[in-house]
């Protein structure tokens, strides 16, 4: 008999993970599905070029796993998912992240990364009662272009750190005042650092083939590994420094 993942079991809570079919997202989804069987894990992914449902083939039939193909910019659909599955928490990973593509198609980046995040925040605000905000979690997972860089020897980031965009294509001067001013409203709840600690310790094997990590071939690491295996010359971008 087929199990109805919506009603057959009594779940302790429902966690919505966006971008769960991507490289990092698939590892996050798998971690929570396997380690928290009492929680229902809802994976929402648009399935763009960098996503691959096969990344999660090993858990697709788990009773606590649900996959929904949807766009995070679709407010009506996001609200429908929130209400149907009674979402308690969100881990938001869905985003465009390849720098070269941000130059050739900046509007898609703005739509996905800015409007997609705003859509999810507004949906959470609408569906979660204000007096119960402390019972819910919304984790925005991003990079140094949003949170800033962490250098060797520095203290680890905490939820109370202000947003500090990296100096990429002028974003530092444009985005830093906004992020610093509004960072108190975007911080995660202080008492829920266990989730961040789990995300930091997700296992990654030492194999050198990018396919073993389900990572798209476009980012730097798999691209360089692929070039090296083909013994092609490695291009170095940027302005060369003077030797004098």
C-alpha positions in Angstrom: 0.0 0.0 0.0 1.4 3.4 -0.9 2.1 5.7 2.0 0.5 9.1 1.9 3.3 11.4 3.0 1.0 14.1 4.0 -1.3 12.3 6.5 -0.1 8.8 7.1 2.4 9.6 9.9 2.3 12.1 12.7 5.3 14.4 12.2 7.0 16.4 14.9 7.5 19.2 12.4 8.0 20.1 8.7 11.2 21.5 7.3 11.2 23.2 3.9 14.6 23.2 2.1 14.8 25.2 -1.2 17.4 24.3 -3.9 17.6 20.8 -2.5 18.6 19.2 -5.8 21.8 21.3 -6.2 25.3 20.4 -5.0 25.1 21.7 -1.4 21.4 21.4 -1.1 21.3 17.7 -1.9 23.8 17.0 0.9 21.7 19.1 3.3 18.5 17.4 2.3 20.0 13.9 2.7 21.4 14.8 6.1 18.1 15.8 7.5 16.1 13.0 5.9 18.4 10.4 7.3 19.1 11.9 10.8 15.6 13.2 11.5 13.1 10.6 10.4 10.4 12.1 12.8 10.5 15.3 10.7 9.0 15.7 7.3 11.5 17.2 4.8 10.0 19.2 1.9 12.5 19.8 -0.9 11.5 22.6 -3.2 13.6 23.1 -6.4 12.9 24.7 -9.7 15.3 22.2 -11.4 17.4 24.7 -13.3 20.5 23.7 -15.3 22.6 23.1 -12.1 20.0 20.9 -10.3 19.8 17.2 -10.6 17.1 15.1 -9.0 19.3 12.0 -9.3 21.4 13.5 -6.5 18.8 12.3 -4.1 17.8 9.0 -5.7 18.9 7.1 -2.7 16.3 8.8 -0.4 13.5 9.6 -2.8 11.3 6.8 -1.4 11.9 7.6 2.3 8.6 8.3 4.1 9.7 11.6 5.5 10.9 13.0 2.1 8.7 15.1 -0.3 10.0 16.7 -3.5 8.1 19.6 -5.2 9.2 21.2 -8.4 8.4 24.9 -8.0 9.9 28.4 -8.4 10.6 30.2 -5.1 9.5 33.4 -6.9 6.0 32.0 -7.2 4.3 33.5 -4.1 1.0 31.6 -4.5 2.8 28.3 -4.8 5.1 29.0 -1.8 2.1 29.9 0.3 0.3 26.8 -0.8 3.2 24.6 0.3 3.5 26.4 3.6 -0.2 25.8 4.4 -0.5 22.3 3.0 2.6 21.0 4.8 2.3 23.2 7.9 5.9 24.4 7.5 7.7 25.1 10.8 11.2 26.0 9.5 12.9 27.0 6.2 16.5 26.5 5.0 16.8 28.7 1.9 19.6 27.6 -0.5 18.0 28.2 -3.9 20.0 30.8 -5.7 22.0 31.6 -8.8 25.7 31.6 -7.7 28.0 31.5 -10.8 29.7 34.8 -11.2 30.1 34.6 -15.0 26.4 34.1 -15.4 25.7 37.1 -13.2 27.5 39.3 -15.7 25.7 37.8 -18.8 22.3 37.6 -17.2 22.0 39.9 -14.1 18.3 40.2 -14.2 17.9 36.4 -13.6 20.2 36.7 -10.6 18.2 39.6 -9.2 15.0 37.8 -9.7 16.1 34.5 -8.2 18.3 35.7 -5.4 16.5 38.9 -4.3 12.9 38.4 -5.3 13.0 34.7 -4.4 14.3 35.4 -0.9 11.7 38.2 -0.5 8.9 35.9 -1.6 9.9 33.3 1.0 10.2 35.9 3.8 6.9 37.4 2.9 5.3 33.9 2.8 6.7 33.1 6.2 5.5 36.4 7.6 2.0 35.7 6.2 1.7 32.1 7.3 3.4 32.2 10.7 1.5 34.0 13.5 3.4 36.9 14.8 3.1 35.7 18.4 4.6 32.4 17.4 7.6 33.7 15.5 9.9 32.4 18.2 8.8 28.9 17.4 9.9 29.1 13.8 13.3 29.3 12.0 14.3 30.9 8.7 17.9 30.2 7.7 19.3 32.1 4.7 22.3 30.1 3.4 24.7 32.3 1.3 28.3 33.2 0.5 30.9 35.8 1.3 29.2 38.1 -1.2 26.4 38.4 1.4 27.8 37.6 4.8 31.4 38.8 4.2 34.7 36.9 4.3 36.1 35.0 7.2 39.9 35.0 7.3 42.2 32.5 9.0 42.6 33.0 12.7 39.4 35.0 13.0 36.5 34.0 15.3 33.7 31.9 13.6 30.6 33.7 12.3 27.7 34.0 14.7 24.1 34.8 14.2 24.7 38.3 15.6 27.3 39.2 13.0 26.1 42.0 10.6 25.9 41.4 6.9 29.1 42.5 5.2 29.0 42.0 1.4 32.4 41.2 -0.2 33.9 43.8 -2.6 32.6 42.1 -5.8 31.7 44.3 -8.8 30.9 47.3 -6.6 28.5 45.4 -4.3 30.4 46.4 -1.2 29.7 50.1 -1.6 26.2 49.6 -2.8 25.0 46.9 -0.5 26.9 47.3 2.8 24.9 50.3 4.2 21.6 48.5 3.5 22.8 45.2 5.0 24.3 46.8 8.1 21.1 48.8 8.7 18.7 45.9 8.3 20.8 43.0 9.6 19.1 42.9 13.1 15.9 42.0 11.3 17.5 39.2 9.3 19.4 37.4 12.1 18.5 33.8 13.0 17.3 33.0 16.6 20.3 32.9 18.9 19.2 29.8 20.7 19.1 27.7 17.6 22.8 27.4 16.7 22.7 23.6 16.6 21.4 23.6 13.0 24.3 25.8 11.9 26.8 23.5 13.6 25.3 20.5 11.8 25.5 22.3 8.4 29.2 23.0 9.1 30.0 19.4 9.7 28.3 17.8 6.7 30.5 15.0 5.4 32.4 15.4 2.1 34.6 12.6 0.9 38.2 13.1 -0.3 37.6 11.8 -3.8 38.7 14.1 -6.6 36.0 13.4 -9.2 33.4 16.2 -9.0 30.7 13.7 -10.0 31.2 12.0 -6.6 29.9 15.2 -5.0 27.0 15.8 -7.4 28.5 19.2 -8.2 27.8 20.8 -11.5 30.9 21.1 -13.7 30.7 24.9 -14.0 32.2 26.2 -10.7 35.9 26.7 -10.2 36.8 23.5 -8.3 35.3 20.9 -10.6 36.2 22.9 -13.7 39.9 23.0 -12.6 39.9 19.3 -11.7 38.4 18.5 -15.1 41.0 20.6 -16.9 43.8 19.1 -14.9 42.7 15.5 -15.7 42.6 16.4 -19.4 46.0 18.0 -19.0 44.9 21.2 -20.5 46.4 24.6 -19.6 44.8 26.3 -16.6 43.8 29.9 -17.3 44.4 32.4 -14.5 42.0 35.3 -14.4 42.9 38.8 -13.1 45.6 41.4 -13.5 49.1 40.0 -13.0 51.2 41.5 -10.2 54.5 43.1 -10.9 57.5 41.0 -10.2 59.5 44.0 -9.0 
